[in-house]
Amino acid sequence: MNTQQKNKALFLDRDGVVNVDHGYVYQSDKFEFIDGVFSTCKAFYDAGYKIIIVTNQSGIGRGYYTEADFLALTDWMKDQFSAHSIEVTDVYFCPHHPKKAHPEYLKECSCRKPAPGMLLQGIQEHNIDSACSIMVGDKLSDMQAAKKAGITTRILVRSGQSFDESAKQEADLIIDSISSLPALLNT
């Protein structure tokens, strides 16, 4: 195998894309997977994509839950993917907030979307070709972070979040359900 060959990735926002966004979810009994997320991720995983989740988690910075709570939920979530024969390559999270957080998390950072830090870290650590990769999010900040990270395919999914024209303009495609994503593999 050519060691220079880069991987392709399906980058996913978490809340609103992987799970229903009930607001600051950190317990498995409150974590409700979006219909179609497993079948979609399985199709991309089987097509050779790395599955990488990038999520702003200001609930940590705000003191609503701890990093340990988040990591425990993340392990549980990854186990659910494993049960569907999908390996989640990595999960990156940003606990910071520029205005509403406890002092140790109160800062402007390079990881909180719309900054591209989490995506760039994933690209570097997993040898990802951003031009062959996809970002799926439900907010303008997801699309902006992906654009800054050089991810050429940016997909906005309707999750109940409202987004304005600027979000639509940053997206290459707007879909009503993550279930419609595997059709892209055939194009």
ROSE-4610 file (N, C-alpha, C; in Angstrom, 1 decimal, always signed):
// ROSE-4610
residu = [M/M/M/N/N/N/T/T/T/Q/Q/Q/Q/Q/Q/K/K/K/N/N/N/K/K/K/A/A/A/L/L/L/F/F/F/L/L/L/D/D/D/R/R/R/D/D/D/G/G/G/V/V/V/V/V/V/N/N/N/V/V/V/D/D/D/H/H/H/G/G/G/Y/Y/Y/V/V/V/Y/Y/Y/Q/Q/Q/S/S/S/D/D/D/K/K/K/F/F/F/E/E/E/F/F/F/I/I/I/D/D/D/G/G/G/V/V/V/F/F/F/S/S/S/T/T/T/C/C/C/K/K/K/A/A/A/F/F/F/Y/Y/Y/D/D/D/A/A/A/G/G/G/Y/Y/Y/K/K/K/I/I/I/I/I/I/I/I/I/V/V/V/T/T/T/N/N/N/Q/Q/Q/S/S/S/G/G/G/I/I/I/G/G/G/R/R/R/G/G/G/Y/Y/Y/Y/Y/Y/T/T/T/E/E/E/A/A/A/D/D/D/F/F/F/L/L/L/A/A/A/L/L/L/T/T/T/D/D/D/W/W/W/M/M/M/K/K/K/D/D/D/Q/Q/Q/F/F/F/S/S/S/A/A/A/H/H/H/S/S/S/I/I/I/E/E/E/V/V/V/T/T/T/D/D/D/V/V/V/Y/Y/Y/F/F/F/C/C/C/P/P/P/H/H/H/H/H/H/P/P/P/K/K/K/K/K/K/A/A/A/H/H/H/P/P/P/E/E/E/Y/Y/Y/L/L/L/K/K/K/E/E/E/C/C/C/S/S/S/C/C/C/R/R/R/K/K/K/P/P/P/A/A/A/P/P/P/G/G/G/M/M/M/L/L/L/L/L/L/Q/Q/Q/G/G/G/I/I/I/Q/Q/Q/E/E/E/H/H/H/N/N/N/I/I/I/D/D/D/S/S/S/A/A/A/C/C/C/S/S/S/I/I/I/M/M/M/V/V/V/G/G/G/D/D/D/K/K/K/L/L/L/S/S/S/D/D/D/M/M/M/Q/Q/Q/A/A/A/A/A/A/K/K/K/K/K/K/A/A/A/G/G/G/I/I/I/T/T/T/T/T/T/R/R/R/I/I/I/L/L/L/V/V/V/R/R/R/S/S/S/G/G/G/Q/Q/Q/S/S/S/F/F/F/D/D/D/E/E/E/S/S/S/A/A/A/K/K/K/Q/Q/Q/E/E/E/A/A/A/D/D/D/L/L/L/I/I/I/I/I/I/D/D/D/S/S/S/I/I/I/S/S/S/S/S/S/L/L/L/P/P/P/A/A/A/L/L/L/L/L/L/N/N/N/T/T/T]
num = [1/1/1/2/2/2/3/3/3/4/4/4/5/5/5/6/6/6/7/7/7/8/8/8/9/9/9/10/10/10/11/11/11/12/12/12/13/13/13/14/14/14/15/15/15/16/16/16/17/17/17/18/18/18/19/19/19/20/20/20/21/21/21/22/22/22/23/23/23/24/24/24/25/25/25/26/26/26/27/27/27/28/28/28/29/29/29/30/30/30/31/31/31/32/32/32/33/33/33/34/34/34/35/35/35/36/36/36/37/37/37/38/38/38/39/39/39/40/40/40/41/41/41/42/42/42/43/43/43/44/44/44/45/45/45/46/46/46/47/47/47/48/48/48/49/49/49/50/50/50/51/51/51/52/52/52/53/53/53/54/54/54/55/55/55/56/56/56/57/57/57/58/58/58/59/59/59/60/60/60/61/61/61/62/62/62/63/63/63/64/64/64/65/65/65/66/66/66/67/67/67/68/68/68/69/69/69/70/70/70/71/71/71/72/72/72/73/73/73/74/74/74/75/75/75/76/76/76/77/77/77/78/78/78/79/79/79/80/80/80/81/81/81/82/82/82/83/83/83/84/84/84/85/85/85/86/86/86/87/87/87/88/88/88/89/89/89/90/90/90/91/91/91/92/92/92/93/93/93/94/94/94/95/95/95/96/96/96/97/97/97/98/98/98/99/99/99/100/100/100/101/101/101/102/102/102/103/103/103/104/104/104/105/105/105/106/106/106/107/107/107/108/108/108/109/109/109/110/110/110/111/111/111/112/112/112/113/113/113/114/114/114/115/115/115/116/116/116/117/117/117/118/118/118/119/119/119/120/120/120/121/121/121/122/122/122/123/123/123/124/124/124/125/125/125/126/126/126/127/127/127/128/128/128/129/129/129/130/130/130/131/131/131/132/132/132/133/133/133/134/134/134/135/135/135/136/136/136/137/137/137/138/138/138/139/139/139/140/140/140/141/141/141/142/142/142/143/143/143/144/144/144/145/145/145/146/146/146/147/147/147/148/148/148/149/149/149/150/150/150/151/151/151/152/152/152/153/153/153/154/154/154/155/155/155/156/156/156/157/157/157/158/158/158/159/159/159/160/160/160/161/161/161/162/162/162/163/163/163/164/164/164/165/165/165/166/166/166/167/167/167/168/168/168/169/169/169/170/170/170/171/171/171/172/172/172/173/173/173/174/174/174/175/175/175/176/176/176/177/177/177/178/178/178/179/179/179/180/180/180/181/181/181/182/182/182/183/183/183/184/184/184/185/185/185/186/186/186/187/187/187]
x = [+0.8/+0.0/+0.9/+0.5/+1.2/+0.9/+2.0/+1.9/+1.5/+1.6/+1.2/-0.3/-1.0/-2.4/-3.2/-4.0/-4.8/-6.1/-6.7/-8.0/-9.1/-10.3/-11.4/-12.3/-12.9/-13.7/-15.1/-16.0/-17.3/-17.3/-17.2/-17.2/-18.6/-19.0/-20.4/-20.4/-21.2/-21.5/-22.3/-22.4/-23.1/-24.5/-24.8/-26.1/-26.9/-28.0/-28.7/-28.4/-27.3/-26.9/-26.8/-26.1/-26.0/-27.2/-27.5/-28.6/-29.5/-30.7/-31.7/-31.1/-31.2/-30.6/-31.6/-31.5/-32.4/-31.8/-30.6/-29.9/-29.0/-27.7/-26.8/-27.0/-27.0/-27.2/-25.9/-25.9/-24.7/-25.0/-26.2/-26.6/-27.1/-26.7/-27.1/-28.7/-29.3/-30.8/-31.5/-30.8/-31.4/-30.9/-30.0/-29.4/-30.3/-30.9/-31.8/-31.1/-30.7/-30.1/-31.1/-30.6/-31.4/-31.7/-32.9/-33.3/-32.4/-31.8/-31.0/-29.5/-29.1/-27.7/-26.8/-27.3/-26.5/-26.4/-27.5/-27.5/-26.6/-26.7/-25.9/-24.4/-24.1/-22.7/-22.1/-22.9/-22.5/-22.2/-23.0/-22.8/-21.5/-21.2/-19.9/-18.7/-18.9/-17.8/-17.5/-18.5/-18.2/-17.6/-17.8/-17.2/-15.8/-15.3/-13.9/-13.7/-14.8/-14.7/-14.4/-13.6/-13.4/-14.6/-15.2/-16.3/-15.7/-15.8/-15.2/-16.3/-16.4/-17.4/-16.7/-17.2/-16.7/-17.8/-17.7/-18.8/-18.4/-19.1/-19.0/-19.7/-19.1/-19.7/-19.5/-20.1/-20.0/-20.7/-21.5/-22.1/-21.1/-19.9/-18.8/-18.3/-18.0/-17.5/-18.5/-19.8/-20.8/-21.0/-20.5/-20.6/-21.9/-22.5/-23.7/-23.4/-22.2/-21.7/-20.2/-19.5/-18.1/-17.5/-16.2/-15.5/-15.7/-15.6/-15.8/-17.2/-18.2/-19.6/-19.6/-19.0/-19.0/-18.3/-17.1/-16.3/-17.0/-17.7/-18.5/-19.6/-20.3/-21.4/-20.8/-19.6/-19.0/-18.6/-18.1/-17.7/-19.0/-20.1/-21.4/-21.8/-21.8/-22.2/-21.4/-20.1/-19.2/-19.5/-19.9/-20.3/-21.6/-22.5/-23.7/-23.4/-22.4/-22.0/-21.3/-20.5/-19.8/-20.9/-22.0/-23.0/-23.6/-23.5/-24.0/-22.8/-21.7/-20.5/-19.9/-19.9/-19.3/-18.2/-17.0/-16.0/-16.0/-16.2/-16.0/-14.5/-13.9/-12.5/-12.0/-12.8/-12.4/-13.6/-13.6/-14.6/-13.8/-13.9/-13.3/-14.3/-14.0/-14.9/-14.3/-15.0/-14.6/-15.4/-14.8/-15.6/-15.6/-15.0/-14.9/-16.1/-16.2/-17.1/-16.5/-16.7/-16.0/-16.7/-17.9/-18.6/-19.3/-19.8/-20.5/-19.9/-18.9/-18.2/-17.5/-17.2/-16.3/-14.9/-14.2/-12.9/-12.0/-11.8/-10.8/-11.3/-12.6/-13.1/-13.5/-13.3/-13.8/-12.7/-12.8/-11.8/-12.2/-11.6/-11.7/-10.7/-11.1/-10.2/-10.2/-9.3/-9.2/-10.0/-10.7/-11.4/-12.9/-13.5/-14.9/-15.4/-16.3/-16.8/-17.6/-17.4/-16.9/-15.4/-14.6/-13.2/-12.9/-11.9/-11.7/-10.8/-10.5/-9.5/-9.7/-10.9/-11.2/-11.1/-11.6/-11.5/-10.0/-9.3/-7.8/-7.1/-7.4/-6.8/-7.1/-8.4/-8.7/-8.1/-8.0/-7.3/-5.9/-5.2/-3.8/-3.6/-4.3/-4.1/-4.5/-5.4/-5.9/-5.6/-4.6/-4.2/-5.3/-6.2/-7.4/-7.2/-7.7/-7.7/-9.0/-8.9/-10.1/-10.9/-10.2/-10.9/-11.8/-11.6/-12.4/-13.3/-13.4/-14.2/-15.5/-16.3/-17.6/-17.9/-18.5/-18.9/-20.4/-21.0/-22.5/-22.8/-23.5/-23.8/-25.2/-25.7/-27.0/-27.0/-25.8/-25.7/-24.7/-24.8/-23.9/-22.4/-22.2/-20.9/-20.2/-21.0/-20.5/-20.0/-20.7/-20.4/-19.1/-19.1/-17.9/-16.7/-16.7/-15.6/-15.1/-16.0/-15.6/-14.9/-15.5/-14.9/-13.5/-13.3/-12.0/-11.0/-11.5/-10.6/-10.4/-11.0/-10.7/-11.6/-12.6/-13.5/-14.5/-14.4/-15.1/-16.6/-17.0/-18.4/-19.0/-19.9/-20.5/-22.0/-22.5/-24.0/-24.7/-25.7/-26.5/-27.8/-28.0/-29.2/-30.2/-31.4/-32.5/-32.8/-32.5/-32.7/-33.7/-34.4/-35.3/-34.6/-33.3/-32.6/-33.0/-33.2/-33.4/-32.1/-32.0/-30.8/-31.2/-30.4/-30.7/-30.0/-30.2/-29.6/-28.1/-27.4/-25.9/-25.5/-26.3/-26.0/-26.2/-27.3/-27.6/-26.5/-26.0/-25.0/-23.7/-23.4/-22.1/-22.2/-23.4/-23.6/-23.6/-23.1/-23.2/-24.5/-25.1/-26.3/-27.1/-28.4/-29.3/-30.2/-30.2/-31.0/-32.0/-33.1/-34.1/-33.8/-33.1/-32.8/-31.4/-30.7/-29.4/-29.5/-30.7/-30.9/-30.7/-30.8/-30.6/-29.2/-28.3/-26.8/-26.2/-26.5/-25.8/-26.0/-27.0/-27.2/-26.0/-25.3/-24.1/-23.0/-23.0/-22.0/-22.1/-23.3/-23.5/-23.4/-23.0/-22.9/-21.4]
y = [-1.2/+0.0/+1.2/+2.2/+3.5/+4.2/+4.5/+5.1/+6.6/+7.1/+8.5/+8.7/+7.5/+7.6/+8.2/+9.2/+9.8/+9.1/+9.3/+8.7/+9.8/+9.3/+10.2/+10.1/+11.1/+11.1/+11.7/+11.1/+11.7/+12.3/+13.7/+14.4/+14.7/+14.5/+14.7/+15.6/+16.6/+17.3/+16.3/+16.4/+15.4/+15.8/+16.8/+17.2/+17.8/+17.1/+17.5/+16.7/+16.0/+15.1/+13.7/+13.4/+12.0/+11.7/+12.7/+12.5/+13.7/+13.5/+14.6/+15.6/+16.9/+17.9/+18.3/+17.7/+18.0/+19.1/+19.5/+20.6/+20.0/+20.1/+19.7/+18.2/+17.4/+15.9/+15.3/+14.7/+14.0/+12.7/+12.2/+10.9/+10.0/+8.7/+7.8/+7.6/+7.7/+7.5/+8.7/+9.8/+11.0/+11.2/+10.2/+10.3/+9.5/+10.3/+9.7/+9.8/+8.6/+8.7/+9.1/+9.9/+10.3/+9.1/+9.0/+8.0/+8.0/+6.8/+6.7/+7.0/+7.4/+7.7/+6.4/+5.3/+4.1/+3.6/+3.5/+3.0/+4.0/+5.2/+6.2/+6.0/+6.0/+5.9/+4.5/+3.5/+2.2/+2.2/+2.8/+3.0/+3.7/+4.8/+5.5/+4.7/+4.1/+3.3/+2.2/+1.5/+0.4/+0.9/+2.2/+2.8/+3.3/+3.1/+3.5/+4.8/+5.4/+6.7/+6.4/+7.3/+7.3/+8.1/+7.7/+8.4/+9.2/+10.5/+11.4/+12.4/+12.5/+13.4/+14.6/+15.8/+17.0/+17.8/+18.1/+18.7/+19.8/+20.9/+21.9/+21.4/+21.5/+21.0/+22.1/+23.2/+24.3/+24.0/+22.9/+22.5/+22.1/+21.6/+21.3/+22.6/+23.6/+24.9/+25.6/+25.4/+26.1/+25.4/+24.2/+23.5/+22.6/+22.4/+21.5/+20.1/+19.7/+18.3/+18.4/+17.3/+17.3/+16.6/+16.8/+16.1/+14.6/+14.1/+12.7/+12.2/+13.1/+12.7/+12.6/+13.6/+13.6/+12.4/+12.1/+10.9/+9.6/+9.5/+8.3/+8.1/+9.2/+9.1/+8.8/+9.4/+9.2/+7.7/+7.1/+5.6/+4.8/+5.2/+4.5/+4.7/+5.9/+6.2/+5.3/+5.3/+4.6/+3.1/+2.6/+1.2/+0.9/+1.9/+1.7/+1.6/+2.4/+2.4/+1.0/+0.5/-0.8/-1.9/-1.8/-2.8/-2.8/-1.8/-1.7/-1.9/-2.5/-2.8/-1.5/-0.4/+0.8/+1.3/+1.5/+2.0/+3.6/+4.2/+5.7/+5.9/+6.5/+6.7/+7.6/+8.7/+9.6/+10.6/+11.1/+12.2/+13.3/+14.5/+15.7/+16.6/+17.2/+18.1/+19.4/+20.5/+21.7/+22.1/+22.2/+22.5/+24.0/+24.8/+26.3/+27.1/+28.3/+29.3/+30.6/+31.6/+32.9/+33.8/+33.5/+34.4/+33.8/+32.5/+31.9/+30.6/+30.7/+29.5/+29.8/+28.7/+28.8/+29.3/+30.0/+30.6/+29.7/+28.4/+27.6/+27.3/+27.5/+27.2/+28.5/+29.6/+30.9/+31.5/+31.2/+31.7/+31.6/+32.5/+32.3/+31.3/+30.2/+29.1/+28.9/+28.0/+27.6/+26.3/+25.8/+24.5/+24.7/+25.7/+25.9/+26.3/+25.5/+25.8/+27.2/+28.1/+28.0/+28.0/+28.0/+27.8/+26.3/+26.1/+24.8/+23.8/+24.2/+23.4/+21.9/+21.5/+20.1/+19.4/+20.0/+19.4/+19.3/+20.3/+20.3/+19.2/+19.1/+18.1/+16.7/+16.4/+15.2/+14.9/+15.9/+15.8/+15.4/+16.1/+15.8/+14.4/+14.1/+12.9/+11.6/+11.7/+10.5/+10.6/+11.5/+11.5/+11.7/+12.7/+12.8/+13.8/+13.4/+14.3/+15.1/+16.4/+17.2/+17.4/+17.4/+17.6/+16.4/+15.2/+14.0/+13.7/+14.6/+14.4/+15.2/+14.9/+15.5/+15.9/+17.1/+17.6/+17.6/+17.0/+17.1/+17.8/+18.9/+19.7/+20.3/+20.9/+21.5/+23.0/+23.6/+25.0/+25.7/+27.0/+27.7/+27.5/+27.4/+27.3/+26.0/+24.9/+23.7/+23.9/+24.6/+24.8/+25.8/+26.8/+27.7/+27.0/+26.1/+25.4/+24.5/+23.8/+22.9/+23.6/+24.8/+25.6/+26.0/+26.5/+26.9/+25.8/+24.5/+23.4/+22.8/+23.4/+22.9/+21.7/+21.4/+20.3/+20.8/+20.2/+20.7/+20.4/+19.3/+18.9/+19.2/+20.2/+20.6/+20.4/+19.6/+19.3/+19.8/+20.5/+21.0/+20.1/+19.6/+18.7/+19.5/+19.4/+20.0/+19.2/+19.8/+19.1/+19.7/+20.7/+21.5/+22.8/+22.9/+24.2/+25.1/+26.4/+27.3/+27.8/+27.9/+28.5/+29.4/+30.5/+31.5/+31.4/+32.3/+32.3/+32.1/+32.7/+32.6/+31.1/+30.4/+29.0/+28.2/+28.5/+27.8/+28.1/+29.3/+29.7/+28.9/+28.6/+27.9/+26.4/+25.9/+24.5/+24.1/+23.0/+22.5/+21.8/+21.3/+20.5/+20.7/+20.8/+20.9/+19.7/+18.9/+17.7/+17.7/+17.0/+16.9/+15.8/+14.8/+13.7/+13.1/+12.7/+12.1/+10.8/+10.2/+9.0/+9.2/+10.4/+10.6/+10.7/+10.8/+10.9/+9.8/+8.5/+7.5/+7.6/+8.2/+8.4/+9.1/+9.9/+10.6/+9.7/+8.5/+7.5/+7.0/+7.1/+6.6/+7.7/+8.9/+10.0/+10.1]
z = [+0.0/+0.0/+0.0/-0.7/-0.8/+0.5/+1.3/+2.6/+2.5/+1.2/+1.0/+0.8/+0.6/+0.3/+1.5/+1.2/+2.3/+2.4/+3.6/+3.9/+3.6/+3.4/+3.3/+4.5/+4.9/+6.2/+6.0/+6.8/+7.0/+8.3/+8.3/+9.6/+9.9/+11.2/+11.6/+12.9/+12.8/+14.1/+14.9/+16.2/+17.0/+17.2/+18.1/+18.5/+17.2/+16.8/+15.7/+14.4/+14.5/+13.3/+13.7/+14.8/+15.3/+16.2/+17.1/+18.0/+18.0/+18.4/+18.5/+19.5/+19.2/+20.0/+21.1/+22.2/+23.4/+24.2/+23.9/+24.6/+25.8/+25.6/+26.7/+27.1/+26.2/+26.5/+27.0/+28.1/+28.6/+29.3/+29.2/+29.8/+28.7/+28.7/+27.7/+27.6/+28.7/+28.7/+28.1/+27.9/+27.2/+25.8/+25.4/+24.1/+23.1/+22.1/+21.1/+19.7/+19.2/+17.9/+16.8/+15.9/+14.7/+13.8/+13.4/+12.4/+11.2/+10.9/+9.7/+9.9/+11.1/+11.3/+11.2/+11.7/+11.6/+10.2/+9.5/+8.1/+7.2/+7.5/+6.7/+7.0/+8.3/+8.6/+8.2/+8.2/+7.7/+6.2/+5.5/+4.0/+3.7/+4.4/+4.2/+4.8/+5.9/+6.5/+5.6/+5.0/+4.1/+2.8/+2.5/+1.3/+1.5/+2.7/+3.0/+3.7/+4.2/+4.9/+6.4/+7.0/+8.4/+8.9/+10.1/+10.7/+11.9/+11.8/+12.8/+13.2/+14.5/+15.1/+15.7/+15.4/+15.9/+16.5/+17.8/+18.5/+19.5/+19.4/+20.5/+21.7/+22.8/+24.1/+25.2/+25.0/+25.9/+27.3/+27.3/+28.5/+29.6/+29.1/+30.0/+30.6/+29.8/+30.2/+31.1/+30.8/+31.6/+33.0/+33.1/+34.4/+34.5/+33.3/+33.3/+33.5/+33.0/+33.1/+33.0/+33.4/+33.4/+32.1/+31.9/+30.8/+31.0/+32.2/+32.5/+32.1/+32.3/+31.9/+30.4/+29.7/+28.3/+27.7/+28.3/+27.8/+28.0/+29.1/+29.4/+28.4/+28.1/+27.1/+25.7/+25.4/+24.1/+24.0/+25.0/+25.0/+24.7/+25.4/+25.2/+23.7/+23.2/+21.9/+20.9/+21.1/+20.1/+20.2/+21.4/+21.5/+20.7/+20.7/+19.9/+18.4/+17.9/+16.5/+16.3/+17.2/+17.1/+16.9/+17.7/+17.6/+16.2/+15.4/+14.1/+13.1/+13.6/+12.7/+12.1/+12.9/+12.4/+13.5/+13.0/+13.9/+13.8/+14.9/+14.9/+15.1/+14.2/+14.2/+15.3/+15.5/+16.6/+16.9/+18.1/+18.5/+19.1/+18.5/+19.0/+19.6/+20.7/+21.3/+21.8/+21.9/+22.4/+23.6/+24.8/+26.0/+26.3/+25.4/+25.7/+25.2/+25.8/+25.3/+25.5/+24.6/+24.7/+25.8/+26.1/+27.0/+28.2/+28.1/+29.1/+29.5/+30.5/+30.9/+32.2/+32.9/+34.1/+33.7/+34.6/+34.2/+33.3/+33.7/+33.0/+31.5/+31.3/+29.9/+29.2/+29.8/+29.2/+28.4/+27.1/+26.1/+24.7/+23.9/+22.4/+22.1/+21.4/+21.1/+19.6/+19.2/+17.8/+17.5/+18.5/+18.3/+18.2/+18.9/+18.8/+17.5/+16.9/+15.6/+15.7/+14.8/+13.4/+13.2/+14.3/+14.0/+13.6/+12.8/+12.2/+13.0/+14.2/+15.0/+15.1/+15.5/+15.6/+14.3/+13.2/+11.9/+11.5/+11.7/+11.3/+12.1/+13.4/+14.2/+13.6/+13.3/+12.7/+11.4/+10.6/+9.3/+9.4/+10.4/+10.6/+11.2/+12.3/+13.1/+12.3/+11.3/+10.6/+9.1/+8.7/+7.4/+6.4/+6.6/+5.9/+4.7/+3.5/+2.4/+2.5/+2.8/+3.0/+1.8/+0.6/-0.7/-1.0/-0.4/-0.7/+0.5/+1.4/+2.7/+2.7/+3.6/+3.7/+5.2/+5.3/+6.7/+6.7/+7.7/+7.8/+9.1/+9.1/+10.2/+10.1/+11.2/+11.2/+11.5/+11.4/+11.8/+10.8/+10.7/+9.9/+10.4/+11.7/+12.3/+11.8/+11.6/+11.0/+9.6/+8.8/+7.4/+7.4/+8.2/+8.2/+8.6/+9.7/+10.1/+9.0/+8.3/+7.3/+6.1/+5.8/+4.7/+5.0/+6.3/+6.7/+6.8/+7.0/+7.0/+5.6/+4.6/+3.3/+2.9/+3.6/+3.3/+2.2/+1.0/-0.1/-0.2/+0.5/+0.4/+1.8/+1.9/+3.1/+3.0/+3.9/+3.8/+5.1/+4.9/+6.0/+6.1/+7.3/+7.5/+8.3/+7.9/+8.7/+10.0/+11.1/+12.4/+13.3/+12.7/+13.6/+14.0/+13.8/+14.0/+12.9/+13.2/+12.0/+11.5/+10.2/+9.7/+8.6/+8.5/+7.5/+6.2/+5.3/+4.0/+4.0/+5.0/+5.0/+5.3/+6.1/+6.3/+5.0/+4.3/+3.1/+2.0/+2.0/+1.0/+1.2/+2.5/+2.8/+2.5/+2.4/+2.2/+0.7/+0.4/-1.0/-1.3/-0.2/-0.3/+1.0/+0.9/+2.1/+2.0/+3.1/+3.1/+4.3/+4.1/+5.2/+6.2/+5.7/+6.6/+6.3/+7.3/+7.1/+6.3/+6.3/+5.5/+4.0/+3.5/+2.1/+1.7/+2.6/+2.3/+1.5/+1.8/+1.0/-0.5/-0.9/-2.4/-3.0/-2.2/-2.7/-3.1/-2.5/-2.8/-4.2/-4.8/-6.1/-7.2/-6.8/-7.8/-8.3]
